[in-house]
Amino acid sequence: MVSLEWDCERADGVTLVSLYVASERECRVRIANRLDGPVWPPRRRGQPAVGWTDGEFTGTVPADGRLTVGYATSAQPAEPPAEIVSTGPPGERDDGASVAGGRLADGGSETGDSLAVEETPAGVVRSLGDPVVPRDCVPVPDERTGTDRPAAADGSEPAESERESVQRDTERRRDGSETGRRPSRPPTDRRDGDALLVPGAVRAWLRDVERRRAAAADARDVGTEATTEHAADLADAAAADRRALAWVERRIDEVTRRTDGDEVTRRTDGEGVR
Amino acid sequence: MILAVVGGKGGVGKSTVAYNLAAELDAVVVDADLSMADLPGCALDGGSDARRNSDSLAGGWSRGPDLHDVLAGRAAPVEAVRESGPVDILPCGRSLAGARACDPTALVAAVEAVAREYGGVVVDCPAGLCGDVGLGLLAADVCVLVTEPTPAALGDAVRARALARELDAGLAAIALNRSGPDAPTDLVAERLGGPVTVVPDSPRLADAQAAGRPVAAVAPDSEGARALRRLADRVATAVSF
């Protein structure tokens, strides 16, 4: 025994027809519109949802005995809006695909053209893409993030060298602002707050230099036989660091002079530098 | 009750519809466009419209947590709702760095938390059909589709409709924006499968939005205000708001 209940709602020239099919067992039904107007079935990607052809719906009432179907039409509501024109055993669909329960009725999530989005936040992101802003869009992070510096949190980082601070201050002065938005600057660690203006690689190298210097000093102070060889290695490394620092210092001075020159030229041209 | 305002295409008037629907339905509007927030979220206490405008244009933003903070775990969703403006709003930050620091998937729980506290929520979804739109629809019980009578807008609306159906956000109403009396409402109703409310191209509506106020408060008898009232009534009859 298959029964049909309905509900019609008319608004702004459109009638929305809700149909509730009830059956004692799983079965296949064909339902036809009886209203005097066109049937506007639900659509997926512009095509009528699975089960809808020529204003008629064919689907399977699942084992729980309940199937809901809906469509819209421009016709006025009437009683009954639709009728079950035939019923039969569940089985093969017209196109040969097997019928798989009630989901088919509401448009066929089984079909290849459905979006098939898993209904969880993670599933949505998996199916539709992560809306995160690309990293390259954020060349200079928001200043507010500077408070949660990971380096400061564990206290293991040595203080930044004076040179680094000086360099940062120079950059700020040049920018005329604290944030200094310069799109051409390479992306740096977003979470690193006020150290942002120095590329991460430079900061990491300077930290390593500091560590080697401190380790070399410690090893020299201990001075046992066992550590002598190690101390010699550290001393060699520290000496190499000093040569590298001297080279970088010269290079920085040279670049700074050149960019300061550019700045002066631009200012005299009457163009503010941002 | 959570209502998502979607449309697919950008610039069809989603934010205007969302803001005014929230005003009509006495709901909180959530600006869920994480990277391009555009709701009048300044909601400055006091001050003239002119000041509000100039602050808005200058990027002036009243202090307090916003959706970026909520989605980054720095603020509770209800704390970030601002009640000082004409419409309760959960604004979104405007910095790309803030957007990048967010966990977008937290939007669903955040919106639900606001709905528990305030009752009604209107989620202003971004353009496109990326994950952020899907998350807004996932959180929503029903949706309103906003579109324009142009092929590009209608095509995108059809896709947004399909996504809404996939995520079980029933269609409460369709707003056919910037349309005249000869708008193809039958065609839109057929393609999208729902009743269509025409919203005319109304300068009063645009002015009100720019001033950060609902059109009903600025020009209650204007065509735009009447159309949005009809749309809100339509939504209210479709769902118990």
Interface residues (C-beta under 8 A of the other chain):
Chain A: A11 D12 G13 V14 L16 P38 W40 P41 P42 R43 R44 R45 G46 Y71 A72 S74 G107 S109 S114 L115 A116 V117 E119 T120 P121 A122 V124 V125 S127 L128 G129 D130 P131 V132 V133 P134 R135 C137 V138 V140 P141 D142 T145 R190
Chain B: L34 S35 S95 L96 A97 G98 A99 R100 A101 C102 P104 T105 A106 L107 V108 A109 P126 L129 C130 G131 D132 V133 G134 L135 L138 V158 R159 R161 A162 L163 R165 E166 L167 D168 T185 D186 A189 E190 R191 G193 G194 P195 V196 T197 R234 T237
